[in-house]
């Protein structure tokens, strides 16, 4: 995973990274796996000296919809509207990643 992330950073040369903060998981095994992957990603971000913005799901929802309890469909629709694209991004994870990136912009403007 680290090697792939290094390759992606080298290829696409991002100027910053946004991550969703780890939230409560009902399944302990899933939580551990996500935490391990997240740790590996954060290590590579630090080694690459990229600015990092971490947002809670609530912050992402409020940023895009002005409502912290927006559902997935509302979030996906706002991503579509903000990015002026014809269809809602698929798969759902892509729409989630775009929402996090959009929500991070004001924070990046403050810090970087």
Biopython code that builds the backbone (N, CA, C, O; Angstrom):
import numpy as np
from Bio.PDB.StructureBuilder import StructureBuilder

atoms = [
    (1, "UNK", "N", (0.821, -1.190, 0.000)),
    (1, "UNK", "CA", (0.000, 0.000, 0.000)),
    (1, "UNK", "C", (0.869, 1.260, 0.000)),
    (1, "UNK", "O", (0.573, 2.222, -0.709)),
    (2, "UNK", "N", (1.929, 1.252, 0.786)),
    (2, "UNK", "CA", (2.814, 2.412, 0.856)),
    (2, "UNK", "C", (3.453, 2.671, -0.504)),
    (2, "UNK", "O", (3.532, 3.815, -0.951)),
    (3, "UNK", "N", (3.909, 1.604, -1.159)),
    (3, "UNK", "CA", (4.547, 1.776, -2.472)),
    (3, "UNK", "C", (3.573, 2.376, -3.473)),
    (3, "UNK", "O", (3.933, 3.265, -4.244)),
    (4, "UNK", "N", (2.343, 1.888, -3.460)),
    (4, "UNK", "CA", (1.333, 2.420, -4.370)),
    (4, "UNK", "C", (1.066, 3.891, -4.074)),
    (4, "UNK", "O", (0.971, 4.703, -4.995)),
    (5, "UNK", "N", (0.948, 4.230, -2.824)),
    (5, "UNK", "CA", (0.700, 5.620, -2.447)),
    (5, "UNK", "C", (1.857, 6.515, -2.877)),
    (5, "UNK", "O", (1.633, 7.617, -3.376)),
    (6, "UNK", "N", (3.088, 6.054, -2.689)),
    (6, "UNK", "CA", (4.262, 6.823, -3.144)),
    (6, "UNK", "C", (4.196, 7.067, -4.649)),
    (6, "UNK", "O", (4.451, 8.174, -5.122)),
    (7, "UNK", "N", (3.846, 6.011, -5.397)),
    (7, "UNK", "CA", (3.742, 6.143, -6.859)),
    (7, "UNK", "C", (2.670, 7.158, -7.244)),
    (7, "UNK", "O", (2.875, 7.985, -8.133)),
    (8, "UNK", "N", (1.530, 7.088, -6.569)),
    (8, "UNK", "CA", (0.438, 8.016, -6.877)),
    (8, "UNK", "C", (0.825, 9.457, -6.560)),
    (8, "UNK", "O", (0.514, 10.371, -7.325)),
    (9, "UNK", "N", (1.501, 9.659, -5.438)),
    (9, "UNK", "CA", (1.938, 11.010, -5.075)),
    (9, "UNK", "C", (2.953, 11.521, -6.100)),
    (9, "UNK", "O", (2.900, 12.678, -6.515)),
    (10, "UNK", "N", (3.866, 10.653, -6.496)),
    (10, "UNK", "CA", (4.874, 11.049, -7.491)),
    (10, "UNK", "C", (4.224, 11.354, -8.841)),
    (10, "UNK", "O", (4.596, 12.319, -9.509)),
    (11, "UNK", "N", (3.260, 10.536, -9.236)),
    (11, "UNK", "CA", (2.612, 10.708, -10.540)),
    (11, "UNK", "C", (1.725, 11.951, -10.585)),
    (11, "UNK", "O", (1.804, 12.737, -11.529)),
    (12, "UNK", "N", (0.880, 12.131, -9.566)),
    (12, "UNK", "CA", (-0.122, 13.202, -9.608)),
    (12, "UNK", "C", (0.311, 14.478, -8.881)),
    (12, "UNK", "O", (-0.312, 15.526, -9.052)),
    (13, "UNK", "N", (1.363, 14.400, -8.078)),
    (13, "UNK", "CA", (1.937, 15.549, -7.380)),
    (13, "UNK", "C", (0.891, 16.447, -6.707)),
    (13, "UNK", "O", (0.778, 17.627, -7.041)),
    (14, "UNK", "N", (0.138, 15.894, -5.772)),
    (14, "UNK", "CA", (-0.855, 16.717, -5.070)),
    (14, "UNK", "C", (-0.161, 17.802, -4.252)),
    (14, "UNK", "O", (0.994, 17.660, -3.852)),
    (15, "UNK", "N", (-0.882, 18.870, -4.016)),
    (15, "UNK", "CA", (-0.335, 19.958, -3.202)),
    (15, "UNK", "C", (-0.818, 19.869, -1.758)),
    (15, "UNK", "O", (-0.307, 20.576, -0.890)),
    (16, "UNK", "N", (-1.786, 19.016, -1.496)),
    (16, "UNK", "CA", (-2.327, 18.828, -0.151)),
    (16, "UNK", "C", (-3.164, 17.554, -0.140)),
    (16, "UNK", "O", (-3.493, 16.995, -1.186)),
    (17, "UNK", "N", (-3.497, 17.110, 1.066)),
    (17, "UNK", "CA", (-4.307, 15.900, 1.230)),
    (17, "UNK", "C", (-5.406, 16.177, 2.251)),
    (17, "UNK", "O", (-5.180, 16.847, 3.258)),
    (18, "UNK", "N", (-6.584, 15.658, 1.980)),
    (18, "UNK", "CA", (-7.704, 15.758, 2.918)),
    (18, "UNK", "C", (-8.163, 14.346, 3.265)),
    (18, "UNK", "O", (-8.329, 13.496, 2.391)),
    (19, "UNK", "N", (-8.363, 14.117, 4.549)),
    (19, "UNK", "CA", (-8.845, 12.824, 5.027)),
    (19, "UNK", "C", (-10.042, 13.026, 5.936)),
    (19, "UNK", "O", (-10.152, 14.026, 6.646)),
    (20, "UNK", "N", (-10.928, 12.057, 5.893)),
    (20, "UNK", "CA", (-12.032, 12.059, 6.847)),
    (20, "UNK", "C", (-11.529, 11.428, 8.139)),
    (20, "UNK", "O", (-10.881, 10.382, 8.116)),
    (21, "UNK", "N", (-11.831, 12.070, 9.266)),
    (21, "UNK", "CA", (-11.414, 11.514, 10.551)),
    (21, "UNK", "C", (-12.111, 10.184, 10.794)),
    (21, "UNK", "O", (-13.241, 9.961, 10.360)),
    (22, "UNK", "N", (-11.413, 9.320, 11.492)),
    (22, "UNK", "CA", (-11.962, 8.018, 11.837)),
    (22, "UNK", "C", (-13.172, 8.213, 12.737)),
    (22, "UNK", "O", (-13.112, 8.961, 13.713)),
    (23, "UNK", "N", (-14.254, 7.550, 12.415)),
    (23, "UNK", "CA", (-15.448, 7.660, 13.230)),
    (23, "UNK", "C", (-15.786, 6.299, 13.817)),
    (23, "UNK", "O", (-15.124, 5.305, 13.517)),
    (24, "UNK", "N", (-16.787, 6.255, 14.631)),
    (24, "UNK", "CA", (-17.167, 5.045, 15.347)),
    (24, "UNK", "C", (-17.537, 3.917, 14.386)),
    (24, "UNK", "O", (-18.300, 4.115, 13.441)),
    (25, "UNK", "N", (-16.986, 2.735, 14.642)),
    (25, "UNK", "CA", (-17.330, 1.533, 13.886)),
    (25, "UNK", "C", (-17.973, 0.528, 14.833)),
    (25, "UNK", "O", (-17.503, 0.339, 15.955)),
    (26, "UNK", "N", (-19.023, -0.102, 14.393)),
    (26, "UNK", "CA", (-19.655, -1.148, 15.200)),
    (26, "UNK", "C", (-18.821, -2.425, 15.166)),
    (26, "UNK", "O", (-18.793, -3.183, 16.136)),
    (27, "UNK", "N", (-18.143, -2.656, 14.044)),
    (27, "UNK", "CA", (-17.350, -3.859, 13.862)),
    (27, "UNK", "C", (-15.889, -3.553, 14.209)),
    (27, "UNK", "O", (-15.245, -2.758, 13.523)),
    (28, "UNK", "N", (-15.374, -4.166, 15.248)),
    (28, "UNK", "CA", (-14.013, -3.907, 15.718)),
    (28, "UNK", "C", (-12.972, -4.249, 14.657)),
    (28, "UNK", "O", (-12.002, -3.512, 14.481)),
    (29, "UNK", "N", (-13.165, -5.349, 13.956)),
    (29, "UNK", "CA", (-12.197, -5.756, 12.930)),
    (29, "UNK", "C", (-12.116, -4.698, 11.831)),
    (29, "UNK", "O", (-11.024, -4.361, 11.373)),
    (30, "UNK", "N", (-13.250, -4.181, 11.413)),
    (30, "UNK", "CA", (-13.265, -3.128, 10.402)),
    (30, "UNK", "C", (-12.547, -1.886, 10.914)),
    (30, "UNK", "O", (-11.770, -1.267, 10.187)),
    (31, "UNK", "N", (-12.805, -1.527, 12.148)),
    (31, "UNK", "CA", (-12.170, -0.344, 12.745)),
    (31, "UNK", "C", (-10.656, -0.497, 12.768)),
    (31, "UNK", "O", (-9.931, 0.450, 12.464)),
    (32, "UNK", "N", (-10.181, -1.670, 13.123)),
    (32, "UNK", "CA", (-8.738, -1.914, 13.173)),
    (32, "UNK", "C", (-8.139, -1.827, 11.775)),
    (32, "UNK", "O", (-7.097, -1.199, 11.588)),
    (33, "UNK", "N", (-8.781, -2.448, 10.798)),
    (33, "UNK", "CA", (-8.272, -2.407, 9.425)),
    (33, "UNK", "C", (-8.226, -0.981, 8.885)),
    (33, "UNK", "O", (-7.245, -0.582, 8.258)),
    (34, "UNK", "N", (-9.279, -0.218, 9.128)),
    (34, "UNK", "CA", (-9.325, 1.169, 8.665)),
    (34, "UNK", "C", (-8.243, 1.988, 9.368)),
    (34, "UNK", "O", (-7.569, 2.799, 8.732)),
    (35, "UNK", "N", (-8.076, 1.783, 10.657)),
    (35, "UNK", "CA", (-7.063, 2.527, 11.413)),
    (35, "UNK", "C", (-5.657, 2.206, 10.912)),
    (35, "UNK", "O", (-4.813, 3.098, 10.826)),
    (36, "UNK", "N", (-5.400, 0.953, 10.586)),
    (36, "UNK", "CA", (-4.085, 0.577, 10.066)),
    (36, "UNK", "C", (-3.833, 1.225, 8.704)),
    (36, "UNK", "O", (-2.754, 1.768, 8.463)),
    (37, "UNK", "N", (-4.810, 1.170, 7.830)),
    (37, "UNK", "CA", (-4.660, 1.787, 6.506)),
    (37, "UNK", "C", (-4.483, 3.292, 6.639)),
    (37, "UNK", "O", (-3.646, 3.896, 5.967)),
    (38, "UNK", "N", (-5.260, 3.869, 7.491)),
    (38, "UNK", "CA", (-5.184, 5.316, 7.727)),
    (38, "UNK", "C", (-3.808, 5.712, 8.256)),
    (38, "UNK", "O", (-3.250, 6.727, 7.838)),
    (39, "UNK", "N", (-3.264, 4.921, 9.167)),
    (39, "UNK", "CA", (-1.932, 5.189, 9.696)),
    (39, "UNK", "C", (-0.869, 5.144, 8.612)),
    (39, "UNK", "O", (0.029, 5.985, 8.580)),
    (40, "UNK", "N", (-0.969, 4.165, 7.726)),
    (40, "UNK", "CA", (-0.014, 4.058, 6.620)),
    (40, "UNK", "C", (-0.114, 5.265, 5.693)),
    (40, "UNK", "O", (0.899, 5.803, 5.247)),
    (41, "UNK", "N", (-1.330, 5.680, 5.412)),
    (41, "UNK", "CA", (-1.542, 6.853, 4.554)),
    (41, "UNK", "C", (-0.974, 8.103, 5.223)),
    (41, "UNK", "O", (-0.288, 8.897, 4.578)),
    (42, "UNK", "N", (-1.254, 8.277, 6.492)),
    (42, "UNK", "CA", (-0.779, 9.467, 7.202)),
    (42, "UNK", "C", (0.748, 9.501, 7.285)),
    (42, "UNK", "O", (1.349, 10.572, 7.199)),
    (43, "UNK", "N", (1.371, 8.345, 7.449)),
    (43, "UNK", "CA", (2.830, 8.282, 7.465)),
    (43, "UNK", "C", (3.395, 8.752, 6.128)),
    (43, "UNK", "O", (4.339, 9.541, 6.090)),
    (44, "UNK", "N", (2.820, 8.270, 5.042)),
    (44, "UNK", "CA", (3.316, 8.663, 3.721)),
    (44, "UNK", "C", (3.077, 10.146, 3.454)),
    (44, "UNK", "O", (3.912, 10.808, 2.839)),
    (45, "UNK", "N", (1.958, 10.662, 3.908)),
    (45, "UNK", "CA", (1.671, 12.094, 3.748)),
    (45, "UNK", "C", (2.731, 12.910, 4.489)),
    (45, "UNK", "O", (3.256, 13.891, 3.961)),
    (46, "UNK", "N", (3.034, 12.497, 5.704)),
    (46, "UNK", "CA", (4.046, 13.209, 6.499)),
    (46, "UNK", "C", (5.409, 13.135, 5.825)),
    (46, "UNK", "O", (6.110, 14.142, 5.732)),
    (47, "UNK", "N", (5.788, 11.953, 5.355)),
    (47, "UNK", "CA", (7.075, 11.792, 4.672)),
    (47, "UNK", "C", (7.147, 12.634, 3.401)),
    (47, "UNK", "O", (8.219, 13.105, 3.022)),
    (48, "UNK", "N", (6.011, 12.819, 2.750)),
    (48, "UNK", "CA", (5.958, 13.614, 1.518)),
    (48, "UNK", "C", (5.853, 15.109, 1.798)),
    (48, "UNK", "O", (5.885, 15.926, 0.878)),
    (49, "UNK", "N", (5.727, 15.458, 3.074)),
    (49, "UNK", "CA", (5.633, 16.861, 3.511)),
    (49, "UNK", "C", (4.454, 17.598, 2.872)),
    (49, "UNK", "O", (4.545, 18.774, 2.523)),
    (50, "UNK", "N", (3.357, 16.874, 2.734)),
    (50, "UNK", "CA", (2.145, 17.474, 2.179)),
    (50, "UNK", "C", (1.272, 18.008, 3.309)),
    (50, "UNK", "O", (1.158, 17.368, 4.354)),
    (51, "UNK", "N", (0.656, 19.172, 3.115)),
    (51, "UNK", "CA", (-0.306, 19.651, 4.112)),
    (51, "UNK", "C", (-1.467, 18.662, 4.222)),
    (51, "UNK", "O", (-1.917, 18.102, 3.222)),
    (52, "UNK", "N", (-1.938, 18.458, 5.436)),
    (52, "UNK", "CA", (-3.028, 17.514, 5.687)),
    (52, "UNK", "C", (-4.166, 18.220, 6.406)),
    (52, "UNK", "O", (-3.958, 18.912, 7.402)),
    (53, "UNK", "N", (-5.366, 18.034, 5.885)),
    (53, "UNK", "CA", (-6.576, 18.525, 6.533)),
    (53, "UNK", "C", (-7.406, 17.302, 6.897)),
    (53, "UNK", "O", (-7.694, 16.463, 6.044)),
    (54, "UNK", "N", (-7.788, 17.205, 8.161)),
    (54, "UNK", "CA", (-8.658, 16.122, 8.612)),
    (54, "UNK", "C", (-10.006, 16.715, 8.983)),
    (54, "UNK", "O", (-10.085, 17.679, 9.744)),
    (55, "UNK", "N", (-11.052, 16.135, 8.444)),
    (55, "UNK", "CA", (-12.403, 16.627, 8.674)),
    (55, "UNK", "C", (-13.288, 15.515, 9.215)),
    (55, "UNK", "O", (-13.141, 14.352, 8.839)),
    (56, "UNK", "N", (-14.198, 15.878, 10.091)),
    (56, "UNK", "CA", (-15.186, 14.917, 10.570)),
    (56, "UNK", "C", (-16.288, 14.795, 9.517)),
    (56, "UNK", "O", (-16.451, 15.692, 8.690)),
    (57, "UNK", "N", (-17.039, 13.705, 9.539)),
    (57, "UNK", "CA", (-18.178, 13.607, 8.625)),
    (57, "UNK", "C", (-19.138, 14.794, 8.785)),
    (57, "UNK", "O", (-19.691, 15.283, 7.800)),
    (58, "UNK", "N", (-19.331, 15.247, 10.008)),
    (58, "UNK", "CA", (-20.201, 16.395, 10.266)),
    (58, "UNK", "C", (-19.681, 17.650, 9.556)),
    (58, "UNK", "O", (-20.463, 18.386, 8.954)),
    (59, "UNK", "N", (-18.379, 17.898, 9.622)),
    (59, "UNK", "CA", (-17.801, 19.064, 8.949)),
    (59, "UNK", "C", (-17.987, 18.986, 7.437)),
    (59, "UNK", "O", (-18.289, 19.989, 6.790)),
    (60, "UNK", "N", (-17.808, 17.802, 6.884)),
    (60, "UNK", "CA", (-17.971, 17.631, 5.437)),
    (60, "UNK", "C", (-19.421, 17.914, 5.045)),
    (60, "UNK", "O", (-19.680, 18.635, 4.082)),
    (61, "UNK", "N", (-20.354, 17.347, 5.789)),
    (61, "UNK", "CA", (-21.778, 17.549, 5.495)),
    (61, "UNK", "C", (-22.172, 19.010, 5.631)),
    (61, "UNK", "O", (-22.885, 19.543, 4.781)),
    (62, "UNK", "N", (-21.713, 19.662, 6.694)),
    (62, "UNK", "CA", (-22.051, 21.075, 6.891)),
    (62, "UNK", "C", (-21.453, 21.938, 5.789)),
    (62, "UNK", "O", (-22.082, 22.893, 5.334)),
    (63, "UNK", "N", (-20.265, 21.612, 5.369)),
    (63, "UNK", "CA", (-19.600, 22.393, 4.337)),
    (63, "UNK", "C", (-20.350, 22.334, 3.008)),
    (63, "UNK", "O", (-20.487, 23.348, 2.323)),
    (64, "UNK", "N", (-20.828, 21.159, 2.650)),
    (64, "UNK", "CA", (-21.482, 21.004, 1.355)),
    (64, "UNK", "C", (-22.962, 21.348, 1.368)),
    (64, "UNK", "O", (-23.490, 21.863, 0.382)),
    (65, "UNK", "N", (-23.636, 21.065, 2.480)),
    (65, "UNK", "CA", (-25.095, 21.219, 2.493)),
    (65, "UNK", "C", (-25.606, 22.210, 3.526)),
    (65, "UNK", "O", (-26.798, 22.516, 3.554)),
    (66, "UNK", "N", (-24.724, 22.712, 4.372)),
    (66, "UNK", "CA", (-25.094, 23.580, 5.505)),
    (66, "UNK", "C", (-25.964, 22.842, 6.520)),
    (66, "UNK", "O", (-26.636, 23.464, 7.342)),
    (67, "UNK", "N", (-25.946, 21.516, 6.456)),
    (67, "UNK", "CA", (-26.738, 20.695, 7.370)),
    (67, "UNK", "C", (-25.908, 19.474, 7.751)),
    (67, "UNK", "O", (-25.593, 18.645, 6.897)),
    (68, "UNK", "N", (-25.557, 19.361, 9.018)),
    (68, "UNK", "CA", (-24.677, 18.302, 9.483)),
    (68, "UNK", "C", (-25.248, 16.903, 9.464)),
    (68, "UNK", "O", (-24.525, 15.932, 9.687)),
    (69, "UNK", "N", (-26.531, 16.788, 9.201)),
    (69, "UNK", "CA", (-27.154, 15.461, 9.166)),
    (69, "UNK", "C", (-27.633, 15.097, 7.756)),
    (69, "UNK", "O", (-28.527, 14.267, 7.591)),
    (70, "UNK", "N", (-27.040, 15.715, 6.764)),
    (70, "UNK", "CA", (-27.417, 15.419, 5.375)),
    (70, "UNK", "C", (-27.188, 13.935, 5.085)),
    (70, "UNK", "O", (-26.240, 13.332, 5.587)),
    (71, "UNK", "N", (-28.067, 13.361, 4.271)),
    (71, "UNK", "CA", (-27.893, 11.949, 3.928)),
    (71, "UNK", "C", (-26.979, 11.812, 2.707)),
    (71, "UNK", "O", (-26.592, 12.801, 2.084)),
    (72, "UNK", "N", (-26.652, 10.570, 2.389)),
    (72, "UNK", "CA", (-25.717, 10.287, 1.300)),
    (72, "UNK", "C", (-26.200, 10.857, -0.033)),
    (72, "UNK", "O", (-25.401, 11.407, -0.791)),
    (73, "UNK", "N", (-27.476, 10.736, -0.323)),
    (73, "UNK", "CA", (-28.020, 11.250, -1.592)),
    (73, "UNK", "C", (-27.869, 12.769, -1.683)),
    (73, "UNK", "O", (-27.510, 13.298, -2.734)),
    (74, "UNK", "N", (-28.144, 13.465, -0.581)),
    (74, "UNK", "CA", (-27.991, 14.924, -0.574)),
    (74, "UNK", "C", (-26.535, 15.308, -0.810)),
    (74, "UNK", "O", (-26.246, 16.251, -1.547)),
    (75, "UNK", "N", (-25.635, 14.584, -0.192)),
    (75, "UNK", "CA", (-24.207, 14.865, -0.361)),
    (75, "UNK", "C", (-23.775, 14.620, -1.801)),
    (75, "UNK", "O", (-23.057, 15.429, -2.390)),
    (76, "UNK", "N", (-24.212, 13.509, -2.355)),
    (76, "UNK", "CA", (-23.849, 13.187, -3.735)),
    (76, "UNK", "C", (-24.389, 14.235, -4.705)),
    (76, "UNK", "O", (-23.702, 14.631, -5.647)),
    (77, "UNK", "N", (-25.603, 14.673, -4.474)),
    (77, "UNK", "CA", (-26.207, 15.694, -5.336)),
    (77, "UNK", "C", (-25.421, 17.006, -5.254)),
    (77, "UNK", "O", (-25.212, 17.669, -6.270)),
    (78, "UNK", "N", (-24.988, 17.378, -4.056)),
    (78, "UNK", "CA", (-24.219, 18.616, -3.904)),
    (78, "UNK", "C", (-22.862, 18.515, -4.590)),
    (78, "UNK", "O", (-22.392, 19.496, -5.168)),
    (79, "UNK", "N", (-22.231, 17.359, -4.539)),
    (79, "UNK", "CA", (-20.968, 17.161, -5.264)),
    (79, "UNK", "C", (-21.207, 17.376, -6.753)),
    (79, "UNK", "O", (-20.430, 18.052, -7.428)),
    (80, "UNK", "N", (-22.285, 16.796, -7.254)),
    (80, "UNK", "CA", (-22.635, 16.953, -8.670)),
    (80, "UNK", "C", (-22.853, 18.426, -9.018)),
    (80, "UNK", "O", (-22.349, 18.904, -10.035)),
    (81, "UNK", "N", (-23.588, 19.133, -8.195)),
    (81, "UNK", "CA", (-23.901, 20.548, -8.449)),
    (81, "UNK", "C", (-22.636, 21.406, -8.375)),
    (81, "UNK", "O", (-22.381, 22.217, -9.265)),
    (82, "UNK", "N", (-21.855, 21.228, -7.329)),
    (82, "UNK", "CA", (-20.651, 22.046, -7.135)),
    (82, "UNK", "C", (-19.653, 21.833, -8.269)),
    (82, "UNK", "O", (-19.055, 22.788, -8.764)),
    (83, "UNK", "N", (-19.478, 20.585, -8.676)),
    (83, "UNK", "CA", (-18.507, 20.283, -9.729)),
    (83, "UNK", "C", (-19.075, 20.442, -11.141)),
    (83, "UNK", "O", (-18.358, 20.305, -12.132)),
    (84, "UNK", "N", (-20.374, 20.733, -11.213)),
    (84, "UNK", "CA", (-21.047, 20.943, -12.506)),
    (84, "UNK", "C", (-20.824, 19.762, -13.453)),
    (84, "UNK", "O", (-20.405, 19.922, -14.600)),
    (85, "UNK", "N", (-21.121, 18.574, -12.927)),
    (85, "UNK", "CA", (-20.997, 17.365, -13.727)),
    (85, "UNK", "C", (-22.384, 16.799, -14.000)),
    (85, "UNK", "O", (-23.323, 17.048, -13.245)),
    (86, "UNK", "N", (-22.508, 16.039, -15.078)),
    (86, "UNK", "CA", (-23.818, 15.566, -15.529)),
    (86, "UNK", "C", (-24.447, 14.540, -14.596)),
    (86, "UNK", "O", (-25.664, 14.524, -14.408)),
    (87, "UNK", "N", (-23.614, 13.689, -14.016)),
    (87, "UNK", "CA", (-24.149, 12.612, -13.181)),
    (87, "UNK", "C", (-23.463, 12.604, -11.818)),
    (87, "UNK", "O", (-22.368, 13.140, -11.650)),
    (88, "UNK", "N", (-24.123, 11.997, -10.872)),
    (88, "UNK", "CA", (-23.530, 11.800, -9.550)),
    (88, "UNK", "C", (-22.357, 10.830, -9.704)),
    (88, "UNK", "O", (-22.500, 9.785, -10.339)),
    (89, "UNK", "N", (-21.201, 11.165, -9.129)),
    (89, "UNK", "CA", (-20.030, 10.291, -9.263)),
    (89, "UNK", "C", (-20.286, 8.899, -8.690)),
    (89, "UNK", "O", (-20.922, 8.746, -7.647)),
    (90, "UNK", "N", (-19.789, 7.915, -9.378)),
    (90, "UNK", "CA", (-19.885, 6.521, -8.950)),
    (90, "UNK", "C", (-18.488, 5.944, -8.910)),
    (90, "UNK", "O", (-17.657, 6.358, -9.718)),
    (91, "UNK", "N", (-18.181, 5.035, -8.042)),
    (91, "UNK", "CA", (-19.005, 4.499, -6.971)),
    (91, "UNK", "C", (-19.199, 5.515, -5.849)),
    (91, "UNK", "O", (-18.666, 6.624, -5.906)),
    (92, "UNK", "N", (-19.952, 5.136, -4.846)),
    (92, "UNK", "CA", (-20.229, 6.029, -3.721)),
    (92, "UNK", "C", (-18.948, 6.548, -3.073)),
    (92, "UNK", "O", (-18.892, 7.696, -2.633)),
    (93, "UNK", "N", (-17.916, 5.697, -3.016)),
    (93, "UNK", "CA", (-16.652, 6.121, -2.408)),
    (93, "UNK", "C", (-16.026, 7.289, -3.167)),
    (93, "UNK", "O", (-15.383, 8.148, -2.564)),
    (94, "UNK", "N", (-16.213, 7.324, -4.485)),
    (94, "UNK", "CA", (-15.680, 8.437, -5.280)),
    (94, "UNK", "C", (-16.396, 9.731, -4.921)),
    (94, "UNK", "O", (-15.762, 10.777, -4.780)),
    (95, "UNK", "N", (-17.701, 9.662, -4.774)),
    (95, "UNK", "CA", (-18.471, 10.848, -4.377)),
    (95, "UNK", "C", (-18.062, 11.302, -2.977)),
    (95, "UNK", "O", (-17.962, 12.501, -2.716)),
    (96, "UNK", "N", (-17.826, 10.351, -2.082)),
    (96, "UNK", "CA", (-17.382, 10.687, -0.722)),
    (96, "UNK", "C", (-16.024, 11.388, -0.757)),
    (96, "UNK", "O", (-15.827, 12.396, -0.079)),
    (97, "UNK", "N", (-15.099, 10.860, -1.537)),
    (97, "UNK", "CA", (-13.761, 11.451, -1.635)),
    (97, "UNK", "C", (-13.829, 12.864, -2.203)),
    (97, "UNK", "O", (-13.134, 13.763, -1.729)),
    (98, "UNK", "N", (-14.660, 13.055, -3.210)),
    (98, "UNK", "CA", (-14.818, 14.396, -3.784)),
    (98, "UNK", "C", (-15.433, 15.355, -2.772)),
    (98, "UNK", "O", (-15.038, 16.518, -2.698)),
    (99, "UNK", "N", (-16.390, 14.876, -1.998)),
    (99, "UNK", "CA", (-17.009, 15.720, -0.968)),
    (99, "UNK", "C", (-15.971, 16.157, 0.065)),
    (99, "UNK", "O", (-15.955, 17.317, 0.478)),
    (100, "UNK", "N", (-15.118, 15.246, 0.477)),
    (100, "UNK", "CA", (-14.068, 15.578, 1.444)),
    (100, "UNK", "C", (-13.107, 16.606, 0.847)),
    (100, "UNK", "O", (-12.720, 17.563, 1.517)),
    (101, "UNK", "N", (-12.730, 16.407, -0.402)),
    (101, "UNK", "CA", (-11.820, 17.353, -1.063)),
    (101, "UNK", "C", (-12.442, 18.743, -1.155)),
    (101, "UNK", "O", (-11.775, 19.741, -0.882)),
    (102, "UNK", "N", (-13.700, 18.810, -1.535)),
    (102, "UNK", "CA", (-14.394, 20.103, -1.642)),
    (102, "UNK", "C", (-14.461, 20.779, -0.274)),
    (102, "UNK", "O", (-14.194, 21.975, -0.150)),
    (103, "UNK", "N", (-14.817, 20.012, 0.740)),
    (103, "UNK", "CA", (-14.950, 20.568, 2.092)),
    (103, "UNK", "C", (-13.612, 21.047, 2.648)),
    (103, "UNK", "O", (-13.584, 21.942, 3.492)),
    (104, "UNK", "N", (-12.516, 20.472, 2.194)),
    (104, "UNK", "CA", (-11.191, 20.831, 2.712)),
    (104, "UNK", "C", (-10.664, 22.147, 2.153)),
    (104, "UNK", "O", (-9.780, 22.757, 2.755)),
    (105, "UNK", "N", (-11.181, 22.591, 1.031)),
    (105, "UNK", "CA", (-10.635, 23.784, 0.366)),
    (105, "UNK", "C", (-10.541, 24.999, 1.290)),
    (105, "UNK", "O", (-9.479, 25.619, 1.347)),
    (106, "UNK", "N", (-11.594, 25.368, 2.011)),
    (106, "UNK", "CA", (-11.463, 26.545, 2.885)),
    (106, "UNK", "C", (-10.377, 26.384, 3.959)),
    (106, "UNK", "O", (-9.710, 27.354, 4.318)),
    (107, "UNK", "N", (-10.207, 25.176, 4.460)),
    (107, "UNK", "CA", (-9.180, 24.925, 5.473)),
    (107, "UNK", "C", (-7.784, 25.039, 4.868)),
    (107, "UNK", "O", (-6.866, 25.552, 5.507)),
    (108, "UNK", "N", (-7.629, 24.565, 3.646)),
    (108, "UNK", "CA", (-6.336, 24.661, 2.973)),
    (108, "UNK", "C", (-5.996, 26.109, 2.658)),
    (108, "UNK", "O", (-4.832, 26.504, 2.712)),
    (109, "UNK", "N", (-7.000, 26.891, 2.331)),
    (109, "UNK", "CA", (-6.764, 28.308, 2.062)),
    (109, "UNK", "C", (-6.281, 29.030, 3.312)),
    (109, "UNK", "O", (-5.552, 30.017, 3.213)),
    (110, "UNK", "N", (-6.679, 28.548, 4.490)),
    (110, "UNK", "CA", (-6.255, 29.160, 5.751)),
    (110, "UNK", "C", (-4.832, 28.771, 6.130)),
    (110, "UNK", "O", (-4.065, 29.595, 6.628)),
    (111, "UNK", "N", (-4.489, 27.519, 5.891)),
    (111, "UNK", "CA", (-3.200, 27.025, 6.391)),
    (111, "UNK", "C", (-2.079, 27.047, 5.366)),
    (111, "UNK", "O", (-0.908, 27.111, 5.742)),
    (112, "UNK", "N", (-2.411, 26.995, 4.061)),
    (112, "UNK", "CA", (-1.362, 26.751, 3.070)),
    (112, "UNK", "C", (-1.307, 27.816, 2.003)),
    (112, "UNK", "O", (-0.473, 27.744, 1.101)),
]
sb = StructureBuilder()
sb.init_structure("model")
sb.init_model(0)
sb.init_chain("A")
sb.init_seg("    ")
for serial, (resi, resn, name, xyz) in enumerate(atoms, 1):
    if name == "N":
        sb.init_residue(resn, " ", resi, " ")
    sb.init_atom(name, np.array(xyz, "f"), 0.0, 1.0, " ", f" {name:<3s}", serial, name[0])
structure = sb.get_structure()
